[in-house]
Amino acid sequence: MLVVKRGGRLEELDINKIRVVLQFACKGLDVDPLELEADAHIQFKDGITTEEIQQLLIRTAAEKISPEKTDWQYVAARLLVYDLYKKVSRVRGYAIKESDGTFQPYDKGGFYEFIKKYVEKGIYGEYLLEKYKEDDIRKLGEAIREDRDLLFNYTGLKVLTDRYLVRDEDGRIIELPQEMYMLIAMTIAIPEGERKVEYALKFYEVLSQHKVSLATPTLMNARRPHTQLSSCFVLTVEDDLYDIFDNIQKAAQISKFAGGLGIYLGKIRASGAPIRKFKGASSGVVPVIRVINDVMTYVDQLGMRKGSASITLDIWHKDILDFLEVKTNTGDERKKAHDIHPAVSIPDIFMKRLKERKKWTLFDPYYTKNVRDGKNLEDFYGEEFEELYIKLEKELPPEAKREVDTFELWKRLITVAFETGEPYVFFRDSANRLNPNKHAGMVYSSNLCMEIVQNMSPTVQKGCELDRTTGEIVCRKKAGDVVVCNLGSVNLGKVHTEEEISKTLPLLVRMLDNVIELNYYAVPEAEYTNKRYRAIGIGVSNYHYCLVKHGIRWESEDHLKFADRLFELIAFYALKGSLELAKERGKYSLFDGSDWSKGIFFGRSIEDIERDSERNGNNLPWRELYEDIKENGIRNAYLLALMPTGSTSLIMGATPSVDPIFAKYYKEENMSGILPQVPPEVDRFFWHYKSAYLIDQRWSIEAAAVRQKWIDQSQSLNLFIDPENIDGPTLASLYELAWERGLKTVYYLRSKSKTEVEECESCST
C-alpha cells in the first residue's frame, strides 16, 4: 500500500512509523494501542495521505471515549497535538526532533525569531518586541513546558486549535499551545515594568497548568495588535433620540471587537407616549430593540459569529407585555427580535404583591421623570422606590399607567421562560442593597451573562458646535458609567485548598488588574469607567467535579456547608490580593465612602463575617484584613462574579462554572464539530455525579444563596428542568425561591427539550 507524505512524496506504508506515534499517544494510559491500530487500519486505502491516516487515528480514538474508558480522550488529544506539531513546524520551517517515540516539537531556540517574524507581519503586537529584550524572550522561550500539552483532553485541544491558536494570513495555525500561554502571560505581565519577566513566568505557570483561565477575548487577543481583552460591556440608554443612536453606535463598535453587550432600556418612553407634546407619537421600546437586533446580526465579528446583546426592561414598564414576546414564535413578526436576549428587572414590591395576589401598575417612563430630587423612578431602589411607586400609582393620569393582574403577568413571564429559556431575571433591590459602591451610583441591570452587577449611568449629550470657517464639527458629551467586564476563573479541580487559594487568587487579581491597563477600548466611556472602578470579575470552573472529588452529593446539607467554607476562602484571598495591589499601586479612586471602607463586606458587618468564619471552621483574620483595608484601600471596586465558563472549561477538561453536569456522557455540536464530553474522572466517580436534569433545582438555588454571601456581584445561575416532569406552579416557585434567598440574578432556564441555547462566548472564562 502506498501513502502520500505531507510533502507530496509517495512511499510504501510503514506500520512501524504509525506505531511510534501510537506509542507516544498511549504511553501511561489504560488503553490498548493495538486495538486502535486495528480499528483504524481497516479504513486505510491505497494512496491515502499521511495526514488522512493521522485524522483516522484521531477520529477512531475519539469514538472510543466512554464513561468506562475515559483515557481514550487523552489518546485522541495526543494524536491531535502530534498532528498540530507537524503542521506548525512545516509552516514555520523547523524540524521536530524525534527519538524512541519521544518528541521535542517546540523550537525554543527560535522563540525570539518566531515572535519577530509575526510582529513584522502584523499578526502579533509590536509591544512584545518593544517591552521585552531579546535575551528576555529567549529566557521565556526556554521556560516553555511542552509536557503540559499532555494535560489537554481531545475536546479541549480541538476547541483550542479551532478557536484560539493564532493563524497567519493564509489561515494556517502558527503557534503551539504552550507558546500561546507564554505569549498571553508576556502580554499581561507588561504593566509589571522591571519585574515583567518574573511575572510572565508566574502567569505562565498557572495558565499552562490549567489552574486559572482568562476570558475568551483575553485568550484570543492578548499578543495581538488590538488588545481588546474585556469580555462584555453594559450600556445605559437615555430617553433621547440622539443618545439612543449614540448607544447603538457604541454597541456596533464594541461588537466589532468581540465584546458582548448588556443594554438597559428602562428609561425609554413607552408606546403611545407624547413626543414634543404630541400625544400618541412614540413607538416605544420594541422598535429600538429591533434596530439593536439588526446591528448585532450585521456586526458579525469578521463572519465568525453574530454579535450578542441582552436587553433589560423593568417589569413596571408599560411596554413589558410586548417585550416578553420578542423571542416567542407566535404573534406579530414585526414586533420580534429573535437574536437578542431579553432580561426583566424586578423590584421587591412586585414579588410581595405576587404573594398577596394584588394588582400591579405599569408606568410610562415619560411620566416618571424627576419624581424626587431631579431623579427618575428607576433611580431608586428598596423602600424609597416602593414609596414612590405607590405614590405614582395614585397620582399619575390614566394615560400614564395601566393596571394589570400581577399573577397573570408573572404567569406570562414564566410561560415565556418555559418556551424559550428566557427572559433572564434581575432582582434589582437585592443587587442595589448589596452593592458595595452604592455611594457612587445605581445598578439598573446586569450584563449579557447576568453575573456582573456594577454602577451604571447614561452619557450626557452636550450638543455639537460647527466652526463655520473650517467646517469642523465638535460634539461634546459627559461620560456615563459604561460597565466593563474583566474576567478570569479558578479551576476548583486544582485549586480548592486554602494553601492553593492563598497563592492563586492574589495572582489572578493582579492579572486582571493588568488587563485594565492593557485593554483597547472601543468607546472612551468604557475606559473612563474601567479606570475609575478598576472592577474585575473572578469566577470558578469545575465546581461539580470539586464536590464529587470530596465525596459530596449535590442535594445535601454537606454541599451547602462546603460551598460556604470554600467561597469564604476565595473571597478572603481575593480581597487580600486587591489590598496588596493597592499598597503597591494605589486604591481605586472611589474607595472612600464605599462599603469596603466602612467595614461592610458583602452586605454584612465585620462582626457577622467573623461569626460566619468561625462557624465555617476557617477562622480567617477578617478584622485584621478590614483594618488594613481601611488604612490602604483596595485596588478593585468589584472582585467576584461567577460567569459561565463554557468554552474555556472545555479547554481545561472541567465541568462548566457552578453548573452540574448535563450527563455522564454526551456529544455536543459546536463550532468545532461534534465533540464527546465526559466529566473529569467519571470512570472513578461514576455514581457520585448526578445529571443537572435529575437534580432538584431547589438545592441549586440554596447553594447559590450560600455562595452569594461571599460574592460582591452575582452568578450566572442556570436552572435545569425536564418539561415532562414539571408544572407551572413548581417552575414559578423556583424563581420565587431565588428571590426569597436574596439572589440577584437568574440566567437561562435550560430544558431537556430545548437544545438551541446560545452559549455566552464573550463572558466565557
C-alpha positions in Angstrom: 0.0 0.0 0.0 1.3 3.4 -1.0 0.9 6.5 1.2 1.4 10.2 0.2 3.7 12.1 2.6 2.8 15.7 3.7 5.4 17.0 1.2 3.6 15.1 -1.7 6.2 12.2 -2.0 4.9 8.6 -2.4 6.3 5.8 -0.3 5.2 2.4 1.0 3.2 2.3 4.1 5.5 1.7 7.1 3.3 0.5 10.0 6.2 0.9 12.4 6.1 4.7 11.9 2.4 4.6 12.9 3.3 2.5 16.0 5.9 5.1 17.1 3.1 7.7 17.1 0.7 5.4 18.9 3.4 4.6 21.5 3.6 8.4 22.2 -0.2 8.7 22.3 -0.9 5.7 24.6 2.1 5.9 27.0 1.0 5.6 30.6 -2.7 5.3 29.7 -5.1 2.5 30.4 -5.7 1.7 26.7 -4.5 -0.9 24.1 -2.7 0.7 21.2 -3.1 -2.5 19.1 -6.9 -2.1 19.4 -6.7 1.4 18.0 -4.3 0.3 15.3 -6.5 -2.5 14.1 -9.7 -0.4 14.1 -8.1 2.4 12.2 -6.2 0.1 9.8 -9.3 -1.4 8.2 -10.1 2.1 6.9 -6.8 2.6 5.1 -6.7 2.6 1.3 -4.0 2.7 -1.4 -2.9 6.3 -2.0 -4.0 7.5 1.5 -2.1 10.6 2.7 -0.2 10.5 6.0 -2.5 13.4 7.2 -5.6 11.3 6.4 -4.0 8.4 8.4 -3.5 10.8 11.3 -7.1 12.1 11.1 -8.4 8.4 11.0 -6.4 7.6 14.2 -7.7 10.7 15.9 -11.3 10.0 14.9 -11.1 6.3 15.8 -9.7 7.2 19.3 -12.3 9.9 19.9 -15.1 7.4 19.0 -13.9 5.0 21.7 -14.4 7.6 24.5 -16.9 6.5 27.1 -17.5 6.8 30.9 -15.8 3.4 31.3 -12.8 4.3 29.1 -12.1 7.9 29.6 -8.4 7.6 28.8 -9.2 7.5 25.1 -9.9 11.2 25.3 -6.2 11.7 26.1 -5.1 9.4 23.3 -7.1 11.4 20.8 -5.7 14.6 22.2 -2.1 13.4 21.9 -2.7 12.3 18.3 -4.2 15.7 17.6 -1.3 17.6 19.2 1.2 15.5 17.2 -0.7 16.5 14.0 -0.6 20.1 15.2 3.2 19.8 15.8 3.7 18.6 12.3 1.6 21.3 10.7 3.1 24.2 12.7 6.7 23.0 12.1 6.1 22.9 8.3 4.5 26.4 8.3 7.4 27.8 10.4 10.2 25.8 8.7 11.8 23.9 11.5 12.2 20.1 12.2 10.7 18.2 15.1 13.3 16.2 16.9 12.1 12.6 17.3 13.8 9.7 19.3 12.3 6.4 20.5 8.7 7.7 20.5 9.5 11.0 22.2 9.3 14.4 20.6 10.8 17.8 21.0 8.3 19.8 19.0 8.9 23.3 20.3 11.5 25.4 18.6 12.5 27.0 21.8 15.8 28.4 20.5 13.9 30.2 17.8 11.2 31.7 20.0 12.6 35.2 19.5 12.8 34.9 15.7 9.3 33.4 15.7 7.8 36.4 17.5 9.9 38.9 15.5 8.7 37.4 12.2 5.0 37.6 13.0 5.2 41.0 14.6 6.7 42.3 11.3 3.7 40.6 9.5 1.3 42.5 11.8 -0.1 39.3 13.3 1.4 39.8 16.8 1.5 43.2 18.6 4.7 45.4 18.3 4.6 45.8 22.1 6.1 42.3 22.5 9.4 43.4 21.0 9.2 47.0 22.4 8.7 45.9 26.0 10.9 42.7 26.1 14.6 42.5 25.3 15.8 39.7 23.0 17.5 37.9 26.0 14.3 38.1 28.0 12.3 36.5 25.2 14.9 33.7 24.7 14.8 33.0 28.5 11.0 32.8 28.4 11.1 30.5 25.4 13.4 28.2 27.3 10.8 28.1 30.2 8.1 26.6 27.9 7.0 23.2 29.2 5.8 21.1 26.2 4.9 18.2 28.5 1.9 20.3 29.7 0.3 19.6 26.3 -0.5 16.2 27.8 -2.9 17.9 30.2 -5.4 18.5 27.3 -8.2 16.1 26.5 -9.4 15.7 23.0 -12.3 18.2 23.2 -10.2 20.8 24.9 -7.4 20.7 22.4 -9.8 20.7 19.5 -11.6 23.8 20.8 -8.2 25.5 21.5 -7.0 24.6 18.0 -10.1 25.7 16.1 -10.8 29.0 18.0 -7.8 30.3 20.0 -4.5 29.5 18.4 -3.3 32.3 16.1 -3.3 31.8 12.4 -1.4 33.6 9.6 -2.8 35.5 6.7 -3.5 32.2 4.8 -5.4 30.7 7.7 -2.6 28.3 8.9 -2.0 27.9 12.6 1.4 29.4 13.5 1.6 28.9 17.3 1.5 25.8 19.6 -0.5 25.7 22.8 2.4 26.4 25.3 3.6 29.3 23.1 0.1 30.7 23.2 0.1 30.6 27.1 3.6 32.1 27.2 2.6 34.9 24.8 -0.5 35.7 26.8 1.5 35.7 30.0 4.1 38.0 28.5 1.4 40.4 27.3 -0.4 40.6 30.7 2.9 41.0 32.5 3.8 44.2 30.6 2.4 46.5 33.3 4.8 44.9 35.9 7.6 47.0 34.5 11.1 45.8 35.5 9.5 42.7 37.1 7.6 41.7 33.9 9.8 38.6 33.1 9.3 37.3 36.7 5.6 37.8 36.5 5.3 36.4 32.9 6.8 33.2 34.3 4.3 33.2 37.2 1.4 33.8 34.9 2.5 31.1 32.5 2.7 28.6 35.4 -0.9 29.0 36.4 -2.2 29.3 32.9 -0.3 26.3 31.4 -1.2 24.1 34.4 -4.9 25.0 33.9 -5.1 26.4 37.5 -6.8 29.5 36.1 -8.2 30.7 32.9 -8.9 34.1 31.4 -11.9 35.3 29.4 -12.2 34.3 25.8 -11.4 37.8 24.4 -8.2 37.8 26.6 -7.1 34.4 25.3 -7.9 35.4 21.8 -6.5 39.0 21.7 -3.6 39.1 24.2 -0.5 39.1 22.0 -2.5 40.5 19.0 -2.2 44.1 17.8 -5.7 45.1 19.1 -5.7 44.2 22.8 -9.5 44.1 23.3 -9.2 41.9 26.4 -12.5 42.6 28.2 -15.5 40.3 27.8 -18.6 42.5 27.8 -19.9 45.9 28.4 -23.1 47.4 29.9 -24.8 50.5 28.4 -27.5 52.7 29.8 -29.7 54.4 27.3 -31.3 57.8 28.0 -34.8 58.7 26.7 -33.4 60.8 23.9 -33.1 60.1 20.2 -29.5 61.2 19.9 -28.5 59.1 22.9 -30.4 56.1 21.6 -28.4 56.1 18.4 -25.2 57.1 20.1 -25.5 53.9 22.1 -26.4 51.8 19.0 -23.1 53.2 17.5 -21.3 52.1 20.8 -22.9 48.7 20.6 -21.6 48.3 17.0 -18.1 49.3 17.9 -18.0 47.0 20.9 -19.4 44.1 19.0 -16.8 44.7 16.2 -14.1 43.8 18.7 -16.0 40.7 20.0 -17.4 42.4 23.2 -20.7 41.2 24.4 -23.4 43.7 25.5 -25.9 44.3 28.2 -28.2 47.2 27.4 -30.7 48.9 29.8 -33.7 50.4 28.0 -35.9 51.1 31.0 -35.6 54.9 30.7 -37.1 55.0 27.2 -40.7 56.2 27.0 -43.4 53.6 26.2 -45.6 53.2 23.1 -48.1 55.9 22.8 -46.2 58.5 24.9 -46.0 62.1 23.7 -43.1 63.4 21.6 -42.7 67.2 21.7 -46.2 67.4 23.3 -47.8 65.4 20.5 -49.8 62.6 22.2 -49.5 59.0 20.9 -46.4 59.7 18.9 -43.9 57.3 20.5 -43.4 53.8 19.0 -42.0 52.6 22.4 -39.2 50.3 23.2 -39.7 47.4 20.7 -38.6 49.2 17.5 -35.4 50.2 19.3 -34.8 46.6 20.2 -35.3 45.5 16.6 -32.7 48.0 15.5 -30.2 46.6 18.1 -31.1 43.1 16.9 -30.2 44.0 13.3 -27.0 45.7 14.4 -25.9 42.6 16.3 -26.5 40.4 13.2 -24.8 42.9 10.9 -21.7 43.4 13.0 -20.8 39.7 13.0 -17.3 39.8 14.2 -15.5 39.1 11.0 -18.1 36.5 10.0 -17.2 34.2 12.9 -20.4 34.7 14.9 -23.2 37.2 15.4 -22.8 39.9 18.0 -24.6 39.2 21.2 -26.7 41.5 23.5 -29.1 41.2 26.4 -31.7 44.0 26.8 -33.2 44.7 30.1 -36.6 46.3 30.8 -38.4 46.9 34.1 -41.4 44.8 34.9 -43.3 48.1 35.6 -42.6 49.5 32.1 -45.8 49.9 30.1 -44.3 48.0 27.1 -43.4 44.9 29.2 -46.0 42.6 27.7 -44.8 43.3 24.2 -41.2 42.9 25.4 -41.9 39.5 26.8 -42.9 38.3 23.3 -39.9 39.5 21.3 -38.4 35.9 21.1 -41.6 33.8 21.0 -42.7 32.1 17.8 -46.2 33.4 17.8 -47.7 36.9 17.3 -46.8 39.8 15.0 -43.4 39.2 13.4 -42.9 43.0 13.1 -42.5 43.0 16.9 -39.9 40.2 17.1 -36.2 40.3 17.8 -35.0 36.7 17.7 -31.3 37.4 18.1 -31.3 39.4 21.4 -31.6 38.1 24.9 -34.4 39.7 27.0 -34.0 40.3 30.7 -36.6 41.6 33.1 -35.7 43.8 36.1 -38.0 43.0 39.1 -38.3 45.0 42.4 -39.3 43.5 45.7 -42.7 45.2 45.7 -43.7 43.2 42.6 -42.8 39.9 44.4 -44.7 41.0 47.5 -47.8 41.8 45.5 -47.5 38.5 43.7 -47.6 36.7 47.0 -50.6 38.8 48.1 -52.3 38.4 44.7 -52.7 42.2 44.4 -52.9 44.3 41.3 -49.8 45.7 39.5 -49.5 49.0 37.7 -47.4 49.6 34.6 -46.0 53.1 34.1 -44.8 55.0 31.1 -41.2 56.3 32.0 -42.1 59.6 30.2 -44.3 60.4 33.2 -42.0 59.1 35.9 -39.2 61.5 35.4 -38.0 63.9 38.1 -40.1 62.4 40.8 -37.7 63.3 43.6 -34.5 65.5 43.7 -34.2 65.5 39.9 -34.2 61.7 39.8 -36.5 59.3 37.9 -38.4 56.4 39.4 -35.8 53.9 38.1 -33.1 55.8 40.0 -34.4 54.5 43.4 -34.5 51.1 45.0 -35.8 49.4 48.1 -38.1 51.3 50.4 -37.7 54.6 48.6 -38.7 53.0 45.3 -41.7 51.4 46.9 -42.9 54.6 48.4 -42.6 56.5 45.1 -44.2 53.7 43.2 -47.3 53.7 45.4 -47.4 57.5 45.2 -47.3 57.5 41.4 -50.0 54.8 41.2 -52.3 57.3 42.9 -51.2 60.5 41.3 -50.4 59.8 37.6 -53.1 60.4 35.0 -54.8 57.5 33.3 -52.8 57.7 30.1 -49.5 57.3 32.1 -50.4 54.0 33.6 -52.1 50.7 33.1 -53.3 48.3 35.7 -52.7 44.5 35.2 -53.1 41.4 37.3 -49.8 40.7 39.0 -50.3 36.9 38.9 -51.2 36.9 35.1 -48.1 39.0 34.3 -45.9 36.6 36.3 -47.5 33.6 34.7 -46.8 35.0 31.3 -43.2 35.6 32.2 -42.8 32.0 33.4 -44.6 30.6 30.4 -42.2 32.5 28.0 -39.2 31.3 30.0 -40.6 27.7 29.7 -41.0 28.1 25.9 -37.7 30.0 25.1 -35.4 29.6 28.1 -35.5 33.4 28.6 -36.1 36.1 29.8 -33.2 36.4 32.3 -34.3 37.8 35.7 -32.6 40.6 37.6 -33.7 41.3 41.2 -32.9 44.9 41.3 -33.4 45.6 45.1 -31.1 42.8 46.2 -28.5 43.9 43.6 -28.5 47.5 44.9 -28.8 46.8 48.6 -25.6 44.6 48.4 -23.8 46.9 46.0 -20.5 47.9 47.8 -20.3 51.1 45.8 -23.8 52.3 46.2 -22.4 55.7 47.4 -21.2 56.3 43.8 -24.1 55.1 41.7 -27.0 52.9 40.8 -27.4 49.4 39.2 -30.2 49.1 36.7 -29.4 45.8 35.1 -26.8 43.1 34.6 -24.6 42.1 31.6 -25.1 39.6 28.9 -24.5 36.6 31.2 -26.1 38.0 34.3 -23.1 37.8 36.7 -21.9 41.5 36.6 -23.6 43.9 39.0 -21.9 47.3 38.9 -22.8 51.0 38.9 -24.2 52.3 35.6 -25.2 55.7 34.3 -26.1 57.3 30.9 -23.8 59.6 29.0 -25.0 63.2 29.0 -25.1 64.6 25.5 -24.0 68.3 25.5 -24.5 69.1 21.8 -22.4 69.8 18.7 -20.8 73.0 17.5 -19.8 74.0 14.0 -16.8 76.0 13.1 -18.2 77.9 10.1 -14.7 78.7 8.8 -13.2 75.2 8.8 -16.3 73.2 8.6 -15.1 71.2 11.6 -17.9 69.9 13.9 -17.1 69.2 17.6 -19.6 67.2 19.7 -19.3 67.3 23.5 -20.7 64.8 26.0 -20.1 63.9 29.6 -19.2 60.2 30.0 -21.5 58.0 32.0 -20.5 54.7 33.6 -20.2 52.0 30.8 -19.5 48.9 32.8 -16.6 46.8 31.6 -16.2 43.1 32.5 -12.6 41.9 33.1 -12.9 38.2 33.8 -10.9 35.3 34.9 -11.7 32.0 36.7 -10.2 29.5 39.1 -10.2 25.8 38.3 -11.6 24.3 41.5 -10.5 20.8 40.4 -6.9 22.0 41.0 -7.3 25.0 43.4 -9.5 24.2 46.3 -7.3 24.1 49.4 -6.5 27.2 51.5 -2.8 26.8 50.5 -3.6 26.8 46.8 -6.3 29.5 47.0 -4.0 31.8 49.0 -1.3 31.6 46.3 -3.6 31.6 43.2 -6.2 34.2 44.0 -3.9 37.2 44.5 -2.1 36.3 41.3 -5.3 36.2 39.4 -6.3 39.6 40.8 -3.0 41.0 39.6 -3.5 39.5 36.1 -7.0 41.0 35.8 -5.9 44.4 37.1 -3.2 44.4 34.4 -5.9 43.6 31.8 -7.4 47.0 32.7 -4.1 48.8 31.9 -3.6 47.0 28.6 -7.1 47.0 27.3 -8.0 48.5 23.9 -11.3 50.5 24.4 -13.7 50.7 21.5 -15.6 53.5 23.2 -14.0 56.2 25.5 -16.7 55.9 28.2 -15.6 52.3 28.8 -12.0 53.5 29.6 -13.4 56.2 31.9 -15.4 53.7 33.9 -12.8 51.0 33.9 -10.0 53.3 35.2 -12.3 54.8 37.9 -13.6 51.5 39.4 -10.9 49.0 38.2 -13.6 46.4 38.5 -12.8 42.7 37.9 -14.8 39.5 38.0 -13.3 36.3 39.4 -15.3 33.2 38.8 -14.8 29.4 39.0 -15.0 26.3 36.9 -15.0 22.6 37.8 -17.4 23.2 40.7 -19.3 19.9 40.3 -16.1 17.9 40.0 -14.8 19.6 43.1 -17.8 18.4 45.0 -17.6 14.9 43.6 -13.9 14.8 44.4 -14.7 15.5 48.1 -17.4 12.8 48.1 -20.2 15.4 48.5 -23.6 14.9 46.9 -25.2 17.9 45.2 -28.5 17.5 47.0 -27.2 17.6 50.6 -26.5 19.9 53.5 -22.9 18.9 53.1 -22.9 20.7 49.8 -24.1 24.0 51.4 -21.5 23.8 54.2 -18.7 23.0 51.7 -19.7 26.0 49.5 -19.8 28.3 52.5 -16.3 27.3 53.5 -14.9 27.3 50.0 -16.2 30.7 48.9 -15.2 32.4 52.1 -11.6 31.4 51.3 -12.0 32.7 47.8 -13.5 36.0 48.9 -10.8 36.5 51.6 -7.8 35.9 49.4 -9.3 37.9 46.5 -9.7 40.9 48.9 -6.2 40.3 50.3 -4.8 40.3 46.8 -6.5 43.5 45.9 -5.3 45.1 49.2 -1.7 44.2 48.5 -2.1 45.6 45.0 -3.5 48.8 46.5 -0.4 49.2 48.7 1.8 48.8 45.6 -0.3 50.8 43.0 -2.9 52.8 44.9 -6.6 52.2 45.7 -9.4 52.8 43.3 -10.4 56.4 43.1 -14.0 55.9 44.5 -12.9 53.8 47.5 -13.7 56.4 50.2 -17.3 56.1 51.2 -17.7 52.6 49.8 -19.0 49.7 52.0 -15.4 48.3 51.8 -14.1 51.5 53.6 -16.8 51.2 56.3 -16.1 47.5 57.2 -19.3 46.3 55.5 -18.2 43.3 53.4 -20.8 41.6 51.2 -23.6 43.5 52.9 -22.6 42.3 56.4 -20.6 43.8 59.3 -17.2 42.5 60.3 -18.7 41.0 63.4 -21.2 39.0 61.3 -18.4 38.0 58.9 -16.2 36.8 61.9 -19.1 34.7 63.2 -19.6 33.1 59.8 -15.9 32.3 59.5 -15.9 30.7 63.0 -18.9 28.6 62.1 -17.2 27.5 58.9 -14.1 26.4 60.8 -11.9 28.8 58.7 -11.3 31.3 61.4 -9.8 33.7 59.0 -8.4 37.1 60.3 -11.2 39.2 58.8 -10.9 42.1 61.3 -7.2 42.4 60.7 -7.9 42.4 56.9 -10.5 45.2 57.4 -8.1 47.4 59.4 -5.6 47.0 56.7 -8.1 47.8 54.0 -9.4 50.8 56.0 -5.9 52.2 56.0 -4.8 51.3 52.5 -7.9 50.7 50.5 -8.3 48.0 47.8 -7.3 48.3 44.1 -10.6 47.0 42.7 -14.1 48.2 43.4 -15.7 44.9 42.4 -14.0 41.5 42.7 -16.1 38.4 42.4 -18.6 37.3 39.8 -19.4 33.7 38.8 -19.6 33.8 35.0 -20.3 30.9 32.6 -17.1 29.1 31.6 -18.4 27.2 28.6 -15.5 27.1 26.0 -12.7 27.6 28.5 -14.0 24.8 30.7 -13.8 22.6 27.6 -10.2 23.6 27.1 -9.3 22.6 30.7 -11.4 19.4 30.7 -13.5 20.9 33.5 -17.2 21.0 34.4 -18.6 24.4 33.5 -18.8 27.2 36.1 -21.0 26.3 39.0 -23.4 24.1 36.9 -24.0 20.5 37.5 -23.0 18.2 34.6 -25.6 17.7 31.7 -24.9 13.9 31.5 -22.1 11.4 32.3 -21.5 11.1 28.5 -22.9 13.1 25.6 -21.9 14.6 22.3 -22.1 18.4 21.9 -22.2 20.1 18.5 -20.5 23.5 18.3 -18.1 25.5 16.0 -15.5 22.7 16.3 -17.9 19.9 15.2 -19.4 17.1 17.3 -17.3 16.6 20.4 -17.6 13.9 23.0 -18.0 15.1 26.6 -17.2 13.2 29.8 -16.8 14.8 33.2 -13.4 14.6 34.9 -12.7 11.2 36.4 -16.2 9.9 35.6 -14.9 6.4 35.5 -13.7 6.7 39.1 -16.7 8.8 40.4 -19.5 7.4 38.2 -22.0 7.1 41.0 -21.2 10.4 42.6 -22.1 12.5 39.5 -25.8 13.4 39.0 -27.2 15.0 35.9 -28.5 18.5 36.1 -31.9 17.4 34.8 -32.3 14.9 37.6 -31.3 17.3 40.4 -34.0 19.1 42.5 -33.3 22.7 41.4 -34.1 24.0 44.9 -30.8 22.6 46.0 -29.0 24.6 43.2 -30.8 27.8 44.4 -29.9 27.1 48.0 -26.2 26.5 47.1 -26.3 29.8 45.1 -27.6 31.6 48.1 -24.8 30.3 50.2 -22.2 31.3 47.6 -23.8 34.8 47.2 -22.9 35.5 50.9 -19.3 35.8 49.7 -19.8 37.4 46.2 -20.0 41.1 45.8 -21.5 40.8 42.3 -23.6 37.9 41.0 -23.7 34.4 39.4 -24.7 33.1 36.0 -27.2 30.7 37.6 -28.8 28.3 35.2 -31.9 26.3 36.2 -32.4 22.9 34.5 -35.8 21.4 34.0 -37.4 18.3 32.4 -40.5 19.7 30.7 -42.2 16.3 31.1 -41.9 16.4 34.8 -42.6 20.0 35.9 -45.7 22.1 36.1 -46.2 25.9 36.1 -46.6 26.4 39.8 -43.4 24.4 40.5 -41.4 26.3 38.0 -42.7 29.6 39.3 -41.8 28.6 42.8 -38.1 28.2 41.8 -37.9 31.8 40.7 -39.8 32.9 43.8 -37.3 30.9 46.0 -34.4 32.6 44.2 -35.8 36.0 45.2 -36.6 34.9 48.8 -33.0 33.7 49.2 -31.6 37.0 48.1 -30.2 36.1 44.7 -29.5 38.9 42.4 -30.0 37.2 39.0 -31.2 34.1 37.3 -29.7 33.2 33.9 -31.1 30.6 31.4 -33.9 28.2 32.1 -32.4 25.1 30.4 -34.8 22.5 29.2 -34.1 18.9 28.0 -36.4 19.6 25.0 -34.7 22.8 24.1 -31.3 22.2 22.5 -30.6 25.6 21.0 -29.4 27.5 24.0 -26.7 30.0 22.9 -23.5 29.9 25.0 -22.1 33.2 26.1 -18.8 33.2 24.3 -17.9 36.7 25.3 -18.0 36.1 29.0 -16.7 32.6 28.9 -13.6 32.1 31.1 
